[in-house]
């Protein structure tokens, strides 16, 4: 079973002449509307469901309001997720960068960091993860919070691999503090505490 990480949704009715992307009525911290379909395709891509993510993304594309910068940026973000899923790292980096320039969000920042990571460019991945984690719009307490949590571990592991144990410890400590009383069987928690032991 796949956790789609969708906690709230609003069903919207659209007529045959509808031209705009169906939107949920919830807003993010910057007041940007989020599409239910966009949330679904994002999580399908993250879960490795390539065919399903592509089908949903193709459904969304003609509904995007090209005059709405938030919708255009989010469409580029979704295309970046699909490209990354196919191992098209350079294309994913280009799309995430475009999305981030059009409307920077925790999703675009983390997506770009992950794309650099997957491409093997650890230096740029570290820089982008640091940008994401130090941003005031990091997404904690709403949809991107899982990415914020995982980013601490990835950044710490990268810093350690690059010979920067002090930076690795600084990246990892907030996660360890947050999860000190969490379920001990959580895989990421196990990885984080194992990395902490290696940093001693």
Buried (B, 14 or more C-beta within 10 A) or exposed (E): EEEBBEEEBEEEEEEEEEEEBBBBEBEBEEEBBBBBBBBBBBBBBBBEBEEBBBEBBEEBEEBBBEEBEBBBBBBBBBBBBBBBBEEBBEBBBBBBBBBBEBBBBBBBBBBBBBBBBBBEBBEBBBBBBBBBBEBEBBBEEBBBBBBBBBBBBBBBBBBBEEEBBEBBBBBBBBBBEBBEEEEEEEEBBEBBBEBBEEBE
